[in-house]
Amino acid sequence: MSDKPNGFLQRHPEKAEHNQYWYSAHTIGKIVEELAASATRVACLSTPSIYFSLPRGSPLRADAWLFDFDEQWSSDPHFVRYDFNAPEALPADLRGAFDCVVIDPPFITREVWDKYAQAARLLLQPGGKVVATTVAENAAMLAELLPGGEQVRPTPFRPSIPHLIYQYNLFTNFPPAVLCQSNPEIPPDD
């Protein structure tokens, strides 16, 4: 899959100071397909590549919001400056407003995931869906921390993040419609 239709990967280099590592174009496309199949109002937590890849003009994009620390996105009307250290600072009018959150924290530690889980609980409607990426070793922690935790499972689809030195898994708290097939970009023994 090429980096189309929006060219996000070509226009936005990763920033080391924000610990940014973008998903591959194919991975972005599959996550967006999953959101289109499974969600209606999405909060993108530290996932600008997903937010900006939601089809322009679609109802899904019209109701999506980007929560990110990097202010290069601040001109977008649905941008909220998000410091994961202050989940309680999320806007009151967006609390409980989403049926799905997509989460890709800049760090994989329990302390960071705890704060992202707090943000997810604040933003989600009851029974809301979670799509999250982290290392496989964090599976039990995600099941403990995330909304719908008892249903949090790794998906067969593992994301390709070309410049990241270790392999991530993709976790959901619902049975995925699209992310139920393996990613041909990831060797089975990786």
Sequence and secondary structure as in RCSB ss.txt:
>XXXX:A:sequence
MSDKPNGFLQRHPEKAEHNQYWYSAHTIGKIVEELAASATRVACLSTPSIYFSLPRGSPLRADAWLFDFDEQWSS
DPHFVRYDFNAPEALPADLRGAFDCVVIDPPFITREVWDKYAQAARLLLQPGGKVVATTVAENAAMLAELLPGGE
QVRPTPFRPSIPHLIYQYNLFTNFPPAVLCQSNPEIPPDD
>XXXX:A:secstr
  STTT HHHH    GGGT     HHHHHHHHHHHHHH SSEEEES HHHHTTS TTSHHHHT EEEES GGGTT
STTEEE  TT GGGS GGGTT EEEEEE  S  SHHHHHHHHHHHHHHEEEEEEEEEEE GGGHHHHHHHSTTGG
G EE S     TT SS  EEEESS  SSTTS  TTS TT 
